[in-house]
Amino acid sequence: MAATPPKTLARRALTALTVLVVALGGLLAGSIVWSNGQLTPKLGLDLKGGTQIILEPRGNSGQSISAAQLNQARDIIVQRVDSNGVSGAEVTTQGDRNIVVSIPEIPTQAVRDAISKSSQMQFRPVLAVAAGTPQPTPSASPSAAPSVSAPGAPTASPSTPAGSTASPAPTSTSNSAVNDALTAASPSPSPTDSPSPAASPSPAPSGSSAPNGPTDLAWITPELQQQFAALNCSDPGALDNIQDDPDKPLVTCGVDDGAKYILGPVVVSGDHISDATAGYQTNQQGVPTSRVEIALSFDAVGTQKYADISRTMVSLPPPRNQLAATLDSKVIVAPQFNEAIPNGRASITGNFTIESARALADQLKFGALPLSFVEQSSVDISPTLGSEQLRYGLVAGLIGLLLVVGYSLVQYRVLGFVTIASIVVAALLTYLTITVLGWAQNYRLDMAGVTGLIVAIGFTADSFIVYFERVRDELRDGRSLASAVQTAWSRAKRTILIADGVNFLAAIVLYLLASSSVRGFAFTLGLTTLIDILIVFWFTHPVLTLLTRLPFFRDGHPWSGLDPRRLGVTTTRYAGRGRFTSAPPAVREPEGSRA
């Protein structure tokens, strides 16, 4: 099979580059028309300013705040802020009490919540449940709840399918429906009957024995029952002063169902969650459905605890066979167990959107804050560098660009315009990429990033110089221009890849190990290094391949940059189309003697 001609390969490469540029331009235009994109790159904190939020830790009564806890909380907040795509944010500690978060522009409420919420999921057994309004009598009659079972496992619950709700007739003490479902993957599912509703527990008598396990009704003291009866979940401030002690029962509200609960002590804590991902639940055939789920994986300790509590609760009457998943002391879901769950893999489904599920999964995955925080103050901050410094940086970049252009034209004459065109195309690709990233990933360009872009001009020029000088060396060896270009490319591209590979490796190391300001430099350095490789392979070499077909370059015009006299060839003669030789005439066969 014949090899593809260089001219055809060059045209294909230029076509691919054109498609890439058009695609990025179309994506940017679409983001502006149909989304919140903008025509210019987003600027970072040091160039545009933003918002400074001061968080004050709030612990339980008598709890002292250690420096280790504060530093751990700062690290978790950094991860949460980065997961929301807020590039260029700064998180620092202020003394030994507060954490200062500086965010470019005005943060959304989702970002604020991600910063300050403790977001540790706890699993507690349900002891009692009732409607969320204050009750005239201290009693609560349970209702049907969703079940816990392996996905696709049959259940013998006669009331409703998994994930739906069966509400009893409305009474003053009837339960509010719990409309979420908690399911867990089990390797050997077996159907079990859902227990029928039973009467709600009464408060433990005074002087009774200590509770025997987290599901024991002895946890419900008269004082706790009185607190439960008086709780009004429709009041936004009802849980403001709640004390969430994992070793004690908890009276709290549901997030979406309007119910209130008495929960036993924590049986599985959130720090045993090893991973959390959000996506769409699959059916028995493995086909994704429209229902959003958060998949949880527990570590070895959590798996054992989850298996033990599921075996205990599966035989209990409602609502004591329900395991509540709480987040920030509120019940997200409270399903009932239909079977034991031995493998420590569970999923939470409910009234989630894919966006809210991903935000919650990120919070769970990055762990809970060791402290709770309240927002002490939020103020606007001015840019530390501002538009004037940015202008100085752009002027410095323009001066560097002009120097490279001037050198290229002096050294390579008309061939230097290939360098100029390559830099222009690289700049266009960089601009489109950074602007699209600003829309898609909230990437922000800071002054360190601008510095990386300026430095990249020199790296890009180095690639062209390596290639052009290799072409000149091949011409000095007597090759035709077309042959010199292809031979030089096969050798120069290895040098270019090695040099750019070193730059890219340095960018990765800086990005992973350096602070936030240096990471901006590392990111733009790595990005422009990749774009440099793309431009050399898809633009510079293809353009030069096509130019070798033009007589102006092929015949070595004095202004082409490929003039043999300027290449240091002492004895030259024209030996066919575009071929220069420097060998003495005596060693060559006379032209007239050839047959």
C-alpha positions in Angstrom: 0.0 0.0 0.0 1.5 3.3 -1.1 2.2 5.9 1.6 0.0 9.0 1.8 1.7 11.9 0.1 3.0 14.7 2.4 0.8 17.2 0.7 -2.4 15.2 1.5 -1.3 14.8 5.1 -0.6 18.5 5.4 -4.1 19.4 4.2 -5.7 16.9 6.6 -3.8 18.4 9.5 -4.9 21.9 8.6 -8.5 20.7 8.2 -8.4 19.1 11.6 -7.0 22.3 13.2 -9.7 24.4 11.4 -12.4 22.1 12.8 -11.0 22.4 16.3 -11.0 26.2 16.2 -14.5 26.3 14.7 -15.7 23.9 17.4 -14.3 26.0 20.2 -15.6 29.2 18.7 -19.1 27.6 18.3 -19.0 26.4 21.9 -18.1 29.8 23.1 -20.8 31.5 21.0 -23.3 28.9 22.3 -22.4 29.6 25.9 -22.9 33.3 25.4 -26.3 32.9 23.6 -27.9 30.1 25.7 -25.9 30.2 28.9 -24.0 32.5 31.1 -20.8 32.5 29.1 -18.8 35.7 28.3 -16.6 36.8 25.5 -13.5 37.5 27.7 -11.7 35.2 30.1 -12.8 35.3 33.7 -10.3 37.1 36.0 -9.0 35.9 39.3 -9.1 37.4 42.8 -5.9 39.4 42.4 -7.1 41.0 39.1 -10.8 41.6 39.7 -11.5 41.3 43.5 -14.3 39.3 45.0 -15.8 38.3 48.4 -14.2 37.6 51.7 -16.1 35.3 54.1 -15.0 34.9 57.7 -16.2 31.6 59.3 -16.3 31.2 63.1 -16.3 27.7 64.5 -19.2 26.6 66.7 -18.7 23.5 68.8 -20.9 21.8 71.4 -21.1 23.3 74.8 -17.7 23.1 76.5 -15.9 21.9 73.4 -12.5 23.5 72.9 -11.3 24.2 69.4 -7.8 22.9 68.6 -5.4 24.2 66.0 -5.4 20.7 64.4 -9.2 20.8 64.0 -9.0 24.2 62.5 -6.4 23.2 60.0 -8.3 20.0 59.1 -11.4 22.1 58.5 -9.4 24.5 56.3 -8.2 21.6 54.1 -11.7 20.2 53.7 -13.0 23.7 52.7 -10.3 24.0 50.1 -11.4 20.7 48.6 -15.1 21.8 48.6 -14.4 25.1 47.0 -12.3 23.5 44.3 -15.0 20.9 43.6 -17.4 23.8 42.9 -15.1 25.0 40.2 -14.2 28.2 42.0 -10.6 28.7 40.7 -8.3 31.1 42.4 -10.0 31.0 45.8 -7.9 31.4 48.9 -8.6 29.7 52.2 -6.5 30.7 55.2 -6.8 30.6 59.0 -7.1 33.8 61.0 -5.4 33.3 64.4 -6.5 30.2 66.1 -10.3 30.8 65.8 -11.5 31.7 62.3 -11.1 30.6 58.8 -11.0 33.2 56.0 -12.3 32.3 52.5 -11.7 34.7 49.7 -13.6 33.9 46.5 -13.6 35.8 43.1 -16.8 37.7 42.5 -20.0 37.0 44.5 -20.3 33.3 45.6 -23.6 31.5 45.0 -25.6 30.2 47.9 -24.5 26.7 46.9 -20.9 27.7 47.3 -21.6 29.3 50.7 -23.4 26.2 51.9 -20.6 23.9 50.7 -18.1 26.0 52.6 -19.8 26.2 56.0 -21.9 23.1 56.3 -20.6 20.2 58.4 -22.1 17.7 55.9 -21.4 14.5 57.7 -23.9 11.8 57.1 -24.9 9.8 60.2 -27.0 6.7 60.3 -29.4 6.4 63.3 -32.3 4.0 64.1 -35.7 5.5 64.2 -37.5 5.2 67.5 -40.6 7.4 66.8 -42.0 9.5 64.0 -44.9 11.8 63.6 -46.2 14.8 61.7 -43.9 17.8 62.0 -46.3 20.1 63.8 -46.6 20.3 67.7 -48.7 17.5 69.1 -51.3 17.9 71.9 -50.4 14.4 73.2 -46.9 13.0 73.5 -47.5 10.1 71.1 -46.7 9.3 67.6 -48.1 6.6 65.4 -45.8 5.4 62.6 -46.6 5.2 58.9 -45.4 3.0 56.1 -41.9 3.8 55.0 -39.7 3.0 52.0 -37.7 -0.2 52.3 -34.1 -1.2 52.2 -33.4 -4.0 49.8 -31.0 -5.1 47.0 -31.7 -3.3 43.7 -34.1 -5.5 41.7 -34.8 -7.8 44.7 -38.4 -8.8 45.1 -40.2 -7.7 48.2 -43.3 -8.9 49.8 -44.4 -5.5 51.1 -48.1 -5.3 50.3 -48.4 -1.6 50.6 -46.4 0.3 48.0 -43.4 -0.3 45.7 -40.0 0.6 47.0 -39.4 4.3 46.9 -43.1 5.3 47.2 -45.2 6.2 50.2 -48.3 4.8 51.9 -49.9 7.4 54.2 -52.4 6.5 56.8 -55.7 8.3 57.3 -55.1 11.8 58.5 -55.2 12.2 62.3 -53.7 14.6 64.7 -50.9 12.2 65.4 -50.4 10.5 62.1 -47.0 10.4 60.4 -46.0 12.4 57.4 -44.9 10.2 54.5 -41.2 9.7 53.9 -40.9 9.9 50.1 -37.3 8.8 49.6 -35.9 5.3 49.3 -32.7 3.8 50.7 -31.5 0.7 48.9 -28.3 -1.3 49.2 -26.6 -3.8 46.9 -26.5 -7.3 48.3 -25.0 -10.3 46.6 -27.8 -12.7 47.7 -31.1 -10.9 48.0 -34.0 -12.6 49.6 -37.5 -11.3 49.8 -38.9 -10.6 53.3 -42.2 -9.3 54.5 -42.5 -5.8 55.6 -43.7 -5.6 59.2 -47.1 -4.2 59.7 -47.5 -0.8 61.4 -47.5 -0.9 65.2 -48.3 1.5 67.9 -45.7 4.2 68.6 -43.5 3.7 71.7 -44.3 5.3 75.0 -41.7 7.1 77.0 -39.5 4.9 79.2 -40.7 4.9 82.8 -38.6 6.8 85.3 -35.9 4.7 86.9 -35.9 2.1 84.1 -32.8 0.2 83.2 -30.2 1.6 80.8 -31.0 1.2 77.1 -29.8 -2.1 75.6 -28.6 -1.1 72.2 -29.3 1.8 69.9 -32.8 0.5 68.9 -34.0 0.2 72.5 -37.1 2.3 73.4 -35.6 3.0 76.8 -33.8 5.9 75.1 -37.2 7.8 75.0 -37.4 9.6 78.4 -40.3 11.7 79.4 -38.2 14.8 78.8 -37.3 13.6 75.3 -41.0 12.8 74.5 -42.0 16.3 75.7 -39.4 17.9 73.4 -40.6 15.7 70.5 -44.2 16.7 71.0 -43.4 20.4 71.2 -41.2 20.4 68.1 -42.6 22.4 65.2 -40.7 21.5 62.0 -42.5 24.3 60.0 -40.5 26.8 62.1 -37.2 27.6 60.2 -35.4 28.1 63.5 -36.7 25.0 65.2 -33.3 23.3 65.1 -31.0 26.2 65.5 -29.8 25.2 69.0 -29.9 21.5 68.4 -27.2 19.5 70.2 -26.2 16.6 68.0 -24.3 14.1 70.2 -23.6 10.8 68.4 -23.9 8.9 71.7 -27.3 10.2 72.6 -30.8 10.2 71.0 -31.8 13.0 68.7 -35.1 14.8 68.1 -35.1 16.3 64.7 -37.0 17.0 61.5 -37.0 15.6 58.0 -35.6 17.7 55.1 -38.4 17.2 52.6 -41.1 15.1 54.2 -42.4 17.4 56.9 -42.0 14.7 59.6 -40.3 14.8 62.9 -38.3 12.0 64.4 -36.9 10.5 67.6 -33.6 8.8 66.6 -31.4 6.5 68.5 -27.6 7.0 68.9 -25.4 6.9 65.8 -24.8 3.3 64.6 -22.6 4.2 61.5 -20.8 7.5 61.3 -20.0 9.5 58.2 -16.3 9.1 58.5 -16.7 5.4 57.5 -18.0 6.5 54.1 -15.1 5.7 51.7 -16.6 7.0 48.5 -19.8 8.8 47.3 -20.8 9.3 43.7 -23.9 10.7 42.0 -25.6 9.4 38.9 -28.7 7.8 37.5 -30.0 4.5 39.1 -30.0 1.4 36.9 -32.7 -1.1 36.7 -32.4 -5.0 36.8 -31.3 -5.0 33.2 -28.5 -2.5 33.9 -30.2 0.2 31.9 -30.0 3.8 33.5 -33.3 5.2 34.6 -34.3 8.8 35.2 -34.0 8.4 39.0 -31.0 10.1 40.6 -29.1 8.3 43.3 -26.1 8.8 45.5 -24.1 5.6 45.7 -22.2 5.1 49.0 -19.3 2.8 49.8 -18.2 2.1 53.4 -14.8 1.1 54.7 -14.3 -2.2 56.4 -15.4 -0.9 59.8 -18.5 0.8 58.3 -19.4 -2.3 56.3 -19.4 -4.4 59.5 -21.5 -1.9 61.5 -24.0 -1.5 58.6 -24.4 -5.2 58.3 -24.9 -5.7 62.1 -27.5 -3.0 62.4 -29.4 -4.2 59.3 -29.6 -7.8 60.8 -30.9 -6.3 64.1 -33.5 -4.0 62.6 -34.9 -6.2 59.9 -37.1 -8.1 62.4 -38.3 -5.0 64.4 -41.8 -3.6 64.0 -42.2 -0.2 62.4 -41.0 2.4 62.8 -38.1 0.7 64.6 -37.1 -1.1 61.4 -36.3 2.3 59.8 -32.7 3.5 59.6 -32.5 7.3 59.2 -29.7 8.9 57.2 -29.1 12.3 58.7 -27.1 15.2 57.3 -26.4 18.3 59.4 -28.7 16.8 62.1 -31.7 16.6 59.7 -33.2 13.4 58.3 -32.7 13.0 54.5 -34.3 9.5 54.3 -35.7 7.0 56.8 -36.5 3.8 55.0 -37.2 0.4 56.5 -35.1 -2.7 56.2 -36.5 -5.6 54.2 -33.3 -7.7 54.4 -29.9 -7.6 55.9 -27.2 -5.7 53.9 -23.8 -7.4 54.4 -21.6 -5.8 51.7 -21.5 -2.2 52.8 -22.7 -0.7 49.5 -25.8 1.6 49.6 -27.5 4.2 47.5 -29.7 7.1 48.5 -32.5 8.0 46.1 -35.1 10.7 46.6 -36.1 14.2 45.4 -32.6 14.9 44.1 -31.7 16.7 40.9 -28.4 15.5 39.3 -26.8 18.8 40.3 -27.9 18.6 44.0 -26.9 15.0 44.1 -23.4 15.7 42.8 -23.0 18.6 45.3 -24.0 16.3 48.2 -21.8 13.5 47.0 -18.8 15.9 46.9 -19.5 17.0 50.4 -19.7 13.4 51.7 -16.7 12.3 49.7 -14.5 15.1 51.0 -15.5 14.3 54.6 -17.2 16.2 57.3 -15.8 19.3 58.9 -14.6 18.5 62.4 -16.4 21.7 63.5 -19.6 23.5 62.6 -19.1 27.0 61.3 -21.3 30.1 61.2 -20.7 32.9 58.8 -19.4 35.8 60.9 -19.1 38.4 58.1 -19.0 38.7 54.3 -17.4 41.7 52.7 -16.4 42.7 49.2 -12.6 43.0 48.6 -10.8 45.0 46.0 -8.2 43.4 43.6 -4.7 43.2 45.0 -3.2 44.0 41.6 -6.0 45.4 39.5 -6.4 46.5 35.9 -3.2 48.7 35.9 -1.0 45.7 36.8 -2.8 43.6 34.3 -2.1 46.2 31.6 1.6 46.2 32.5 1.6 42.4 32.1 -0.1 42.6 28.8 2.4 45.3 27.6 5.3 43.1 28.7 3.8 40.2 26.7 3.3 42.4 23.7 7.0 43.6 23.9 8.1 40.0 24.1 5.9 39.1 21.1 7.3 42.0 19.0 10.9 40.9 19.8 10.1 37.3 18.6 8.4 38.7 15.5 11.4 41.0 14.8 13.9 38.2 15.3 11.9 35.8 13.0 11.8 38.3 10.2 15.4 39.2 10.4 16.6 35.6 10.7 14.2 33.9 8.4 12.8 36.7 6.2 9.5 35.6 4.5 9.8 32.2 6.3 9.5 34.2 9.5 5.8 34.9 8.6 5.2 31.2 9.2 6.4 31.7 12.8 4.1 34.8 13.2 1.1 32.9 11.8 1.8 30.0 14.1 2.0 32.3 17.2 -1.3 34.0 16.1 -3.1 30.6 15.8 -1.6 29.5 19.1 -2.9 32.7 20.8 -6.3 32.2 19.3 -6.5 28.6 20.5 -5.3 29.7 24.0 -7.8 32.5 24.2 -10.7 30.2 23.1 -9.7 27.5 25.5 -9.3 29.7 28.6 -12.6 31.5 27.8 -14.5 28.3 27.4 -12.9 26.9 30.6 -14.1 30.0 32.4 -17.7 29.2 31.4 -17.5 25.4 31.8 -15.3 25.0 34.8 -15.3 28.6 36.3 -11.5 28.8 35.6 -10.2 32.3 36.3 -7.0 33.8 35.0 -4.8 35.4 37.6 -1.6 37.3 37.3 0.5 34.2 37.7 -1.5 32.7 34.8 -0.8 35.7 32.7 2.9 35.2 33.4 2.6 31.7 32.2 1.1 32.9 28.9 4.0 35.3 28.4 6.6 32.8 29.1 4.9 30.4 26.6 5.8 32.8 23.8 9.5 31.9 24.1 8.8 28.2 24.4 6.7 28.4 21.2 9.4 30.3 19.4 11.9 27.7 20.4 10.0 24.9 18.7 10.0 26.9 15.4 13.7 27.6 15.6 14.5 24.0 16.2 12.5 23.0 13.1 13.7 25.7 10.8 17.3 25.3 11.6 17.0 21.5 11.0 15.6 22.3 7.6 18.5 24.6 6.8 21.0 21.9 7.9 19.4 19.4 5.5 19.6 21.9 2.7 23.3 22.4 3.4 23.7 18.7 3.0 22.5 18.9 -0.6 18.9 17.8 -0.2 16.0 19.3 -2.2 13.7 21.6 -0.2 10.8 19.1 -0.2 13.1 16.3 1.0 14.8 18.6 3.5 11.5 19.5 5.1 10.4 15.9 5.5 13.8 14.7 6.8 14.2 17.7 9.1 10.7 17.1 10.5 11.3 13.4 11.3 14.3 14.5 13.4 13.1 17.9 14.8 9.8 16.6 16.1 11.6 14.3 18.6 13.5 17.2 20.0 10.4 19.3 20.2 8.4 16.6 22.0 11.2 16.0 24.5 11.5 19.8 25.3 7.8 20.2 25.6 7.6 17.0 27.6 10.0 18.5 30.2 8.0 21.7 30.3 4.7 19.8 30.8 6.2 17.6 33.5 7.5 20.7 35.4 3.9 22.2 35.0 2.4 19.1 36.5 4.8 19.1 39.5 4.2 22.8 40.2 0.4 22.4 39.9 0.3 19.5 42.4 2.8 20.8 44.9 2.6 24.6 44.8 0.3 27.0 46.4 -2.8 28.5 44.6 -1.0 31.5 43.1 1.8 29.3 41.5 -0.8 26.8 40.4 -2.2 29.5 38.0 1.2 29.8 36.4 1.6 26.0 36.2 -1.8 25.5 34.6 -1.3 28.1 31.8 2.2 26.7 31.3 0.9 23.2 30.9 -1.9 24.4 28.6 0.3 26.4 26.3 2.8 23.5 26.1 0.1 21.2 24.8 -1.1 23.9 22.4 2.5 24.4 21.2 2.7 20.7 20.3 -0.7 20.9 18.5 0.3 24.0 16.5 3.7 22.6 15.4 2.1 19.3 14.3 -1.1 20.7 12.8 0.0 24.1 11.5 3.7 24.9 11.2 4.8 21.6 9.6 1.8 21.3 7.3 2.2 25.0 6.1 5.9 24.5 5.5 5.2 21.3 3.5 2.8 23.2 1.2 5.1 26.2 0.8 7.9 23.9 -0.6 5.7 23.5 -3.7 5.9 27.3 -4.4 8.7 28.4 -6.7 9.5 31.3 -4.4 10.7 28.9 -1.7 11.6 25.9 -3.8 14.1 27.8 -5.9 15.7 29.5 -2.9 14.7 33.1 -3.5 17.0 35.5 -1.6 14.0 36.7 0.6 12.6 33.3 1.2 14.9 32.6 4.1 16.2 29.5 2.3 18.7 31.2 0.0 21.7 28.9 -0.3 24.2 31.7 -0.2 22.9 32.8 3.2 23.0 29.2 4.4 26.9 29.2 4.2 27.2 27.0 1.1 30.5 28.1 -0.4 30.1 26.4 -3.8 26.6 26.1 -5.0 24.9 25.2 -8.2 21.4 24.5 -9.1 20.9 20.7 -9.7 17.3 20.3 -10.5 14.1 21.7 -8.8 15.0 23.0 -5.4 18.2 21.1 -5.0 21.4 22.8 -3.8 24.8 21.1 -3.7 28.0 22.2 -2.2 30.3 19.4 -3.3 33.3 20.5 -5.5 32.6 20.0 -9.2 35.7 17.7 -9.7 34.1 14.9 -7.6 30.9 14.9 -9.6 30.3 13.5 -13.0 30.1 16.2 -15.7 26.7 16.9 -16.9 27.5 16.3 -20.5 28.9 12.8 -19.9 25.6 11.4 -18.7 23.8 9.2 -21.1 
